[in-house]
């Protein structure tokens, strides 16, 4: 399981959570990004709305279905895959920021979200 080195959060028109890792890991320093732009979602089909992690070559948006967060691990599930990351080394402040931005992204209960 890859260990998150730090997180980056953007809380403007775009809601963005990025997990950054060591170089040489699957996602590397550029990280794993979850993003949502609520004010533009009206242009999407209902099943495309919510936080997204990527899109396919056919322009299908890959949305988050569930996030389970603990102080040690985050598990992110989509229709296509499940990702697990070690977040035990991020600061308490970063951890609180992750909870806060995910709650904000989930204002309409677009995905299952639990944390401890």
Chimera marker file (.cmm) of the C-alpha trace (Angstrom):
<marker_set name="trace">
<marker id="1" x="0.000" y="0.000" z="0.000" r="1" g="1" b="0" radius="0.5"/>
<marker id="2" x="1.433" y="3.364" z="-1.015" r="1" g="1" b="0" radius="0.5"/>
<marker id="3" x="2.001" y="5.880" z="1.768" r="1" g="1" b="0" radius="0.5"/>
<marker id="4" x="0.673" y="9.410" z="1.364" r="1" g="1" b="0" radius="0.5"/>
<marker id="5" x="3.390" y="12.004" z="2.010" r="1" g="1" b="0" radius="0.5"/>
<marker id="6" x="1.084" y="15.013" z="2.087" r="1" g="1" b="0" radius="0.5"/>
<marker id="7" x="-2.295" y="16.271" z="0.931" r="1" g="1" b="0" radius="0.5"/>
<marker id="8" x="-3.320" y="19.354" z="-1.020" r="1" g="1" b="0" radius="0.5"/>
<marker id="9" x="-6.791" y="20.844" z="-0.765" r="1" g="1" b="0" radius="0.5"/>
<marker id="10" x="-8.475" y="23.421" z="-2.962" r="1" g="1" b="0" radius="0.5"/>
<marker id="11" x="-11.764" y="24.858" z="-1.742" r="1" g="1" b="0" radius="0.5"/>
<marker id="12" x="-13.020" y="27.349" z="-4.314" r="1" g="1" b="0" radius="0.5"/>
<marker id="13" x="-15.376" y="26.837" z="-7.262" r="1" g="1" b="0" radius="0.5"/>
<marker id="14" x="-13.515" y="23.561" z="-7.695" r="1" g="1" b="0" radius="0.5"/>
<marker id="15" x="-13.291" y="21.248" z="-4.697" r="1" g="1" b="0" radius="0.5"/>
<marker id="16" x="-10.058" y="19.279" z="-4.980" r="1" g="1" b="0" radius="0.5"/>
<marker id="17" x="-8.333" y="16.745" z="-2.734" r="1" g="1" b="0" radius="0.5"/>
<marker id="18" x="-4.956" y="15.455" z="-3.834" r="1" g="1" b="0" radius="0.5"/>
<marker id="19" x="-2.878" y="12.757" z="-2.154" r="1" g="1" b="0" radius="0.5"/>
<marker id="20" x="0.854" y="12.914" z="-2.992" r="1" g="1" b="0" radius="0.5"/>
<marker id="21" x="3.224" y="9.955" z="-2.745" r="1" g="1" b="0" radius="0.5"/>
<marker id="22" x="6.904" y="9.105" z="-3.134" r="1" g="1" b="0" radius="0.5"/>
<marker id="23" x="8.399" y="9.205" z="-6.601" r="1" g="1" b="0" radius="0.5"/>
<marker id="24" x="8.369" y="5.797" z="-8.231" r="1" g="1" b="0" radius="0.5"/>
<marker id="25" x="4.991" y="4.793" z="-6.808" r="1" g="1" b="0" radius="0.5"/>
<marker id="26" x="1.938" y="4.246" z="-9.006" r="1" g="1" b="0" radius="0.5"/>
<marker id="27" x="0.600" y="7.797" z="-8.590" r="1" g="1" b="0" radius="0.5"/>
<marker id="28" x="3.916" y="9.433" z="-7.654" r="1" g="1" b="0" radius="0.5"/>
<marker id="29" x="4.388" y="12.994" z="-6.542" r="1" g="1" b="0" radius="0.5"/>
<marker id="30" x="1.590" y="14.205" z="-8.851" r="1" g="1" b="0" radius="0.5"/>
<marker id="31" x="-0.722" y="12.087" z="-6.760" r="1" g="1" b="0" radius="0.5"/>
<marker id="32" x="-4.249" y="10.795" z="-6.768" r="1" g="1" b="0" radius="0.5"/>
<marker id="33" x="-6.837" y="13.532" z="-7.268" r="1" g="1" b="0" radius="0.5"/>
<marker id="34" x="-10.518" y="13.702" z="-6.366" r="1" g="1" b="0" radius="0.5"/>
<marker id="35" x="-12.312" y="16.736" z="-7.733" r="1" g="1" b="0" radius="0.5"/>
<marker id="36" x="-15.778" y="18.184" z="-7.933" r="1" g="1" b="0" radius="0.5"/>
<marker id="37" x="-17.151" y="21.377" z="-9.479" r="1" g="1" b="0" radius="0.5"/>
<marker id="38" x="-20.694" y="21.739" z="-8.121" r="1" g="1" b="0" radius="0.5"/>
<marker id="39" x="-21.577" y="24.892" z="-10.024" r="1" g="1" b="0" radius="0.5"/>
<marker id="40" x="-20.986" y="23.177" z="-13.398" r="1" g="1" b="0" radius="0.5"/>
<marker id="41" x="-22.560" y="19.811" z="-12.610" r="1" g="1" b="0" radius="0.5"/>
<marker id="42" x="-25.907" y="20.835" z="-14.059" r="1" g="1" b="0" radius="0.5"/>
<marker id="43" x="-24.325" y="20.242" z="-17.490" r="1" g="1" b="0" radius="0.5"/>
<marker id="44" x="-23.671" y="16.574" z="-16.662" r="1" g="1" b="0" radius="0.5"/>
<marker id="45" x="-25.984" y="13.590" z="-16.752" r="1" g="1" b="0" radius="0.5"/>
<marker id="46" x="-27.213" y="12.665" z="-13.253" r="1" g="1" b="0" radius="0.5"/>
<marker id="47" x="-25.036" y="9.532" z="-13.046" r="1" g="1" b="0" radius="0.5"/>
<marker id="48" x="-21.940" y="11.615" z="-13.918" r="1" g="1" b="0" radius="0.5"/>
<marker id="49" x="-22.396" y="14.045" z="-11.034" r="1" g="1" b="0" radius="0.5"/>
<marker id="50" x="-20.320" y="13.857" z="-7.877" r="1" g="1" b="0" radius="0.5"/>
<marker id="51" x="-16.609" y="13.730" z="-7.104" r="1" g="1" b="0" radius="0.5"/>
<marker id="52" x="-14.565" y="12.333" z="-9.984" r="1" g="1" b="0" radius="0.5"/>
<marker id="53" x="-11.134" y="10.754" z="-10.103" r="1" g="1" b="0" radius="0.5"/>
<marker id="54" x="-10.694" y="10.351" z="-13.863" r="1" g="1" b="0" radius="0.5"/>
<marker id="55" x="-12.406" y="9.704" z="-17.151" r="1" g="1" b="0" radius="0.5"/>
<marker id="56" x="-12.037" y="6.930" z="-19.692" r="1" g="1" b="0" radius="0.5"/>
<marker id="57" x="-10.888" y="7.177" z="-23.311" r="1" g="1" b="0" radius="0.5"/>
<marker id="58" x="-14.601" y="7.232" z="-24.197" r="1" g="1" b="0" radius="0.5"/>
<marker id="59" x="-15.064" y="10.330" z="-21.994" r="1" g="1" b="0" radius="0.5"/>
<marker id="60" x="-16.917" y="8.398" z="-19.315" r="1" g="1" b="0" radius="0.5"/>
<marker id="61" x="-16.465" y="10.139" z="-15.974" r="1" g="1" b="0" radius="0.5"/>
<marker id="62" x="-15.244" y="7.854" z="-13.186" r="1" g="1" b="0" radius="0.5"/>
<marker id="63" x="-16.982" y="8.981" z="-10.027" r="1" g="1" b="0" radius="0.5"/>
<marker id="64" x="-16.407" y="8.084" z="-6.403" r="1" g="1" b="0" radius="0.5"/>
<marker id="65" x="-18.952" y="5.621" z="-5.008" r="1" g="1" b="0" radius="0.5"/>
<marker id="66" x="-17.628" y="5.259" z="-1.456" r="1" g="1" b="0" radius="0.5"/>
<marker id="67" x="-14.840" y="6.539" z="0.792" r="1" g="1" b="0" radius="0.5"/>
<marker id="68" x="-13.919" y="4.922" z="4.102" r="1" g="1" b="0" radius="0.5"/>
<marker id="69" x="-11.432" y="6.967" z="6.105" r="1" g="1" b="0" radius="0.5"/>
<marker id="70" x="-9.556" y="6.128" z="9.265" r="1" g="1" b="0" radius="0.5"/>
<marker id="71" x="-6.528" y="7.761" z="10.816" r="1" g="1" b="0" radius="0.5"/>
<marker id="72" x="-4.357" y="5.080" z="9.169" r="1" g="1" b="0" radius="0.5"/>
<marker id="73" x="-5.962" y="4.266" z="5.808" r="1" g="1" b="0" radius="0.5"/>
<marker id="74" x="-8.260" y="5.743" z="3.186" r="1" g="1" b="0" radius="0.5"/>
<marker id="75" x="-10.196" y="3.407" z="0.871" r="1" g="1" b="0" radius="0.5"/>
<marker id="76" x="-11.738" y="4.933" z="-2.248" r="1" g="1" b="0" radius="0.5"/>
<marker id="77" x="-14.177" y="2.885" z="-4.339" r="1" g="1" b="0" radius="0.5"/>
<marker id="78" x="-15.416" y="3.581" z="-7.867" r="1" g="1" b="0" radius="0.5"/>
<marker id="79" x="-17.371" y="1.395" z="-10.288" r="1" g="1" b="0" radius="0.5"/>
<marker id="80" x="-14.041" y="0.348" z="-11.791" r="1" g="1" b="0" radius="0.5"/>
<marker id="81" x="-11.585" y="-0.076" z="-8.960" r="1" g="1" b="0" radius="0.5"/>
<marker id="82" x="-10.780" y="0.242" z="-5.274" r="1" g="1" b="0" radius="0.5"/>
<marker id="83" x="-7.785" y="2.255" z="-4.051" r="1" g="1" b="0" radius="0.5"/>
<marker id="84" x="-6.231" y="1.997" z="-0.584" r="1" g="1" b="0" radius="0.5"/>
<marker id="85" x="-3.630" y="4.421" z="0.720" r="1" g="1" b="0" radius="0.5"/>
<marker id="86" x="-1.695" y="4.647" z="3.976" r="1" g="1" b="0" radius="0.5"/>
<marker id="87" x="-2.394" y="8.098" z="5.459" r="1" g="1" b="0" radius="0.5"/>
<marker id="88" x="-0.883" y="7.425" z="8.886" r="1" g="1" b="0" radius="0.5"/>
<marker id="89" x="1.933" y="9.952" z="8.388" r="1" g="1" b="0" radius="0.5"/>
<marker id="90" x="-0.164" y="13.007" z="7.503" r="1" g="1" b="0" radius="0.5"/>
<marker id="91" x="-0.630" y="15.553" z="10.278" r="1" g="1" b="0" radius="0.5"/>
<marker id="92" x="-3.758" y="15.813" z="12.410" r="1" g="1" b="0" radius="0.5"/>
<marker id="93" x="-4.467" y="19.141" z="10.723" r="1" g="1" b="0" radius="0.5"/>
<marker id="94" x="-4.227" y="17.557" z="7.262" r="1" g="1" b="0" radius="0.5"/>
<marker id="95" x="-6.493" y="14.697" z="8.376" r="1" g="1" b="0" radius="0.5"/>
<marker id="96" x="-9.132" y="17.178" z="9.571" r="1" g="1" b="0" radius="0.5"/>
<marker id="97" x="-8.818" y="19.027" z="6.250" r="1" g="1" b="0" radius="0.5"/>
<marker id="98" x="-9.422" y="15.758" z="4.359" r="1" g="1" b="0" radius="0.5"/>
<marker id="99" x="-12.598" y="15.110" z="6.381" r="1" g="1" b="0" radius="0.5"/>
<marker id="100" x="-13.802" y="18.689" z="5.872" r="1" g="1" b="0" radius="0.5"/>
<marker id="101" x="-13.313" y="18.749" z="2.080" r="1" g="1" b="0" radius="0.5"/>
<marker id="102" x="-14.864" y="15.295" z="1.626" r="1" g="1" b="0" radius="0.5"/>
<marker id="103" x="-17.914" y="16.382" z="3.636" r="1" g="1" b="0" radius="0.5"/>
<marker id="104" x="-18.173" y="19.475" z="1.455" r="1" g="1" b="0" radius="0.5"/>
<marker id="105" x="-17.873" y="17.327" z="-1.709" r="1" g="1" b="0" radius="0.5"/>
<marker id="106" x="-20.654" y="15.130" z="-0.360" r="1" g="1" b="0" radius="0.5"/>
<marker id="107" x="-23.175" y="17.932" z="0.213" r="1" g="1" b="0" radius="0.5"/>
<marker id="108" x="-25.791" y="15.958" z="-1.739" r="1" g="1" b="0" radius="0.5"/>
<marker id="109" x="-24.844" y="12.468" z="-0.522" r="1" g="1" b="0" radius="0.5"/>
<marker id="110" x="-23.407" y="11.602" z="-3.940" r="1" g="1" b="0" radius="0.5"/>
<marker id="111" x="-21.254" y="8.879" z="-2.352" r="1" g="1" b="0" radius="0.5"/>
<marker id="112" x="-21.077" y="6.849" z="0.839" r="1" g="1" b="0" radius="0.5"/>
<marker id="113" x="-18.673" y="8.448" z="3.288" r="1" g="1" b="0" radius="0.5"/>
<marker id="114" x="-17.590" y="7.190" z="6.686" r="1" g="1" b="0" radius="0.5"/>
<marker id="115" x="-14.695" y="8.131" z="8.918" r="1" g="1" b="0" radius="0.5"/>
<marker id="116" x="-13.364" y="7.465" z="12.380" r="1" g="1" b="0" radius="0.5"/>
<link id1="1" id2="2" r="1" g="1" b="0" radius="0.2"/>
<link id1="2" id2="3" r="1" g="1" b="0" radius="0.2"/>
<link id1="3" id2="4" r="1" g="1" b="0" radius="0.2"/>
<link id1="4" id2="5" r="1" g="1" b="0" radius="0.2"/>
<link id1="5" id2="6" r="1" g="1" b="0" radius="0.2"/>
<link id1="6" id2="7" r="1" g="1" b="0" radius="0.2"/>
<link id1="7" id2="8" r="1" g="1" b="0" radius="0.2"/>
<link id1="8" id2="9" r="1" g="1" b="0" radius="0.2"/>
<link id1="9" id2="10" r="1" g="1" b="0" radius="0.2"/>
<link id1="10" id2="11" r="1" g="1" b="0" radius="0.2"/>
<link id1="11" id2="12" r="1" g="1" b="0" radius="0.2"/>
<link id1="12" id2="13" r="1" g="1" b="0" radius="0.2"/>
<link id1="13" id2="14" r="1" g="1" b="0" radius="0.2"/>
<link id1="14" id2="15" r="1" g="1" b="0" radius="0.2"/>
<link id1="15" id2="16" r="1" g="1" b="0" radius="0.2"/>
<link id1="16" id2="17" r="1" g="1" b="0" radius="0.2"/>
<link id1="17" id2="18" r="1" g="1" b="0" radius="0.2"/>
<link id1="18" id2="19" r="1" g="1" b="0" radius="0.2"/>
<link id1="19" id2="20" r="1" g="1" b="0" radius="0.2"/>
<link id1="20" id2="21" r="1" g="1" b="0" radius="0.2"/>
<link id1="21" id2="22" r="1" g="1" b="0" radius="0.2"/>
<link id1="22" id2="23" r="1" g="1" b="0" radius="0.2"/>
<link id1="23" id2="24" r="1" g="1" b="0" radius="0.2"/>
<link id1="24" id2="25" r="1" g="1" b="0" radius="0.2"/>
<link id1="25" id2="26" r="1" g="1" b="0" radius="0.2"/>
<link id1="26" id2="27" r="1" g="1" b="0" radius="0.2"/>
<link id1="27" id2="28" r="1" g="1" b="0" radius="0.2"/>
<link id1="28" id2="29" r="1" g="1" b="0" radius="0.2"/>
<link id1="29" id2="30" r="1" g="1" b="0" radius="0.2"/>
<link id1="30" id2="31" r="1" g="1" b="0" radius="0.2"/>
<link id1="31" id2="32" r="1" g="1" b="0" radius="0.2"/>
<link id1="32" id2="33" r="1" g="1" b="0" radius="0.2"/>
<link id1="33" id2="34" r="1" g="1" b="0" radius="0.2"/>
<link id1="34" id2="35" r="1" g="1" b="0" radius="0.2"/>
<link id1="35" id2="36" r="1" g="1" b="0" radius="0.2"/>
<link id1="36" id2="37" r="1" g="1" b="0" radius="0.2"/>
<link id1="37" id2="38" r="1" g="1" b="0" radius="0.2"/>
<link id1="38" id2="39" r="1" g="1" b="0" radius="0.2"/>
<link id1="39" id2="40" r="1" g="1" b="0" radius="0.2"/>
<link id1="40" id2="41" r="1" g="1" b="0" radius="0.2"/>
<link id1="41" id2="42" r="1" g="1" b="0" radius="0.2"/>
<link id1="42" id2="43" r="1" g="1" b="0" radius="0.2"/>
<link id1="43" id2="44" r="1" g="1" b="0" radius="0.2"/>
<link id1="44" id2="45" r="1" g="1" b="0" radius="0.2"/>
<link id1="45" id2="46" r="1" g="1" b="0" radius="0.2"/>
<link id1="46" id2="47" r="1" g="1" b="0" radius="0.2"/>
<link id1="47" id2="48" r="1" g="1" b="0" radius="0.2"/>
<link id1="48" id2="49" r="1" g="1" b="0" radius="0.2"/>
<link id1="49" id2="50" r="1" g="1" b="0" radius="0.2"/>
<link id1="50" id2="51" r="1" g="1" b="0" radius="0.2"/>
<link id1="51" id2="52" r="1" g="1" b="0" radius="0.2"/>
<link id1="52" id2="53" r="1" g="1" b="0" radius="0.2"/>
<link id1="53" id2="54" r="1" g="1" b="0" radius="0.2"/>
<link id1="54" id2="55" r="1" g="1" b="0" radius="0.2"/>
<link id1="55" id2="56" r="1" g="1" b="0" radius="0.2"/>
<link id1="56" id2="57" r="1" g="1" b="0" radius="0.2"/>
<link id1="57" id2="58" r="1" g="1" b="0" radius="0.2"/>
<link id1="58" id2="59" r="1" g="1" b="0" radius="0.2"/>
<link id1="59" id2="60" r="1" g="1" b="0" radius="0.2"/>
<link id1="60" id2="61" r="1" g="1" b="0" radius="0.2"/>
<link id1="61" id2="62" r="1" g="1" b="0" radius="0.2"/>
<link id1="62" id2="63" r="1" g="1" b="0" radius="0.2"/>
<link id1="63" id2="64" r="1" g="1" b="0" radius="0.2"/>
<link id1="64" id2="65" r="1" g="1" b="0" radius="0.2"/>
<link id1="65" id2="66" r="1" g="1" b="0" radius="0.2"/>
<link id1="66" id2="67" r="1" g="1" b="0" radius="0.2"/>
<link id1="67" id2="68" r="1" g="1" b="0" radius="0.2"/>
<link id1="68" id2="69" r="1" g="1" b="0" radius="0.2"/>
<link id1="69" id2="70" r="1" g="1" b="0" radius="0.2"/>
<link id1="70" id2="71" r="1" g="1" b="0" radius="0.2"/>
<link id1="71" id2="72" r="1" g="1" b="0" radius="0.2"/>
<link id1="72" id2="73" r="1" g="1" b="0" radius="0.2"/>
<link id1="73" id2="74" r="1" g="1" b="0" radius="0.2"/>
<link id1="74" id2="75" r="1" g="1" b="0" radius="0.2"/>
<link id1="75" id2="76" r="1" g="1" b="0" radius="0.2"/>
<link id1="76" id2="77" r="1" g="1" b="0" radius="0.2"/>
<link id1="77" id2="78" r="1" g="1" b="0" radius="0.2"/>
<link id1="78" id2="79" r="1" g="1" b="0" radius="0.2"/>
<link id1="79" id2="80" r="1" g="1" b="0" radius="0.2"/>
<link id1="80" id2="81" r="1" g="1" b="0" radius="0.2"/>
<link id1="81" id2="82" r="1" g="1" b="0" radius="0.2"/>
<link id1="82" id2="83" r="1" g="1" b="0" radius="0.2"/>
<link id1="83" id2="84" r="1" g="1" b="0" radius="0.2"/>
<link id1="84" id2="85" r="1" g="1" b="0" radius="0.2"/>
<link id1="85" id2="86" r="1" g="1" b="0" radius="0.2"/>
<link id1="86" id2="87" r="1" g="1" b="0" radius="0.2"/>
<link id1="87" id2="88" r="1" g="1" b="0" radius="0.2"/>
<link id1="88" id2="89" r="1" g="1" b="0" radius="0.2"/>
<link id1="89" id2="90" r="1" g="1" b="0" radius="0.2"/>
<link id1="90" id2="91" r="1" g="1" b="0" radius="0.2"/>
<link id1="91" id2="92" r="1" g="1" b="0" radius="0.2"/>
<link id1="92" id2="93" r="1" g="1" b="0" radius="0.2"/>
<link id1="93" id2="94" r="1" g="1" b="0" radius="0.2"/>
<link id1="94" id2="95" r="1" g="1" b="0" radius="0.2"/>
<link id1="95" id2="96" r="1" g="1" b="0" radius="0.2"/>
<link id1="96" id2="97" r="1" g="1" b="0" radius="0.2"/>
<link id1="97" id2="98" r="1" g="1" b="0" radius="0.2"/>
<link id1="98" id2="99" r="1" g="1" b="0" radius="0.2"/>
<link id1="99" id2="100" r="1" g="1" b="0" radius="0.2"/>
<link id1="100" id2="101" r="1" g="1" b="0" radius="0.2"/>
<link id1="101" id2="102" r="1" g="1" b="0" radius="0.2"/>
<link id1="102" id2="103" r="1" g="1" b="0" radius="0.2"/>
<link id1="103" id2="104" r="1" g="1" b="0" radius="0.2"/>
<link id1="104" id2="105" r="1" g="1" b="0" radius="0.2"/>
<link id1="105" id2="106" r="1" g="1" b="0" radius="0.2"/>
<link id1="106" id2="107" r="1" g="1" b="0" radius="0.2"/>
<link id1="107" id2="108" r="1" g="1" b="0" radius="0.2"/>
<link id1="108" id2="109" r="1" g="1" b="0" radius="0.2"/>
<link id1="109" id2="110" r="1" g="1" b="0" radius="0.2"/>
<link id1="110" id2="111" r="1" g="1" b="0" radius="0.2"/>
<link id1="111" id2="112" r="1" g="1" b="0" radius="0.2"/>
<link id1="112" id2="113" r="1" g="1" b="0" radius="0.2"/>
<link id1="113" id2="114" r="1" g="1" b="0" radius="0.2"/>
<link id1="114" id2="115" r="1" g="1" b="0" radius="0.2"/>
<link id1="115" id2="116" r="1" g="1" b="0" radius="0.2"/>
</marker_set>
